Amino acid sequence: MEEFMLPCLNKQLFGFDCLGCGAQRAFVMVFQGEFVAAFKMFPAIYTIFLLLLFVFTNLFFKFKGDWYVKVGLIVLNAVIIIGAYFYKMSFLIN
């Protein structure tokens, strides 16, 4: 499956991971049933699934305050992605 994945341009050009490195592999791991490995590869994978599920559901079912839920999930994903990136980079430096 790895031969069909897009390479990370940032890693090829600059030699270090980008914020999204591991997302494709984590996505595949989830569908292969490797849930813990997927989380270790890209910790925001499950909150991204939650966001996508909410956005898709919200296309058909509108409710008051849905915008706040979307923004909250987006901010949560951003915090997890940035936090995981700095955590991963701190181990590469040491």
ZIWO-V889630 format. One record per run of one state. SS is the DSSP state (H for helix, E for strand, - for the rest). FROM is the first residue (numbers start at 1). TO is the last residue. Records with the same first field share a line. If there is no record, write none. Layout:
# ZIWO-V889630
SS->FROM-TO, FROM-TO
This chain:
# ZIWO-V889630
-->1-1, 5-8, 15-22, 32-34, 42-44, 61-65, 94-94
H->2-4, 9-14, 23-31, 35-41, 45-60, 66-93
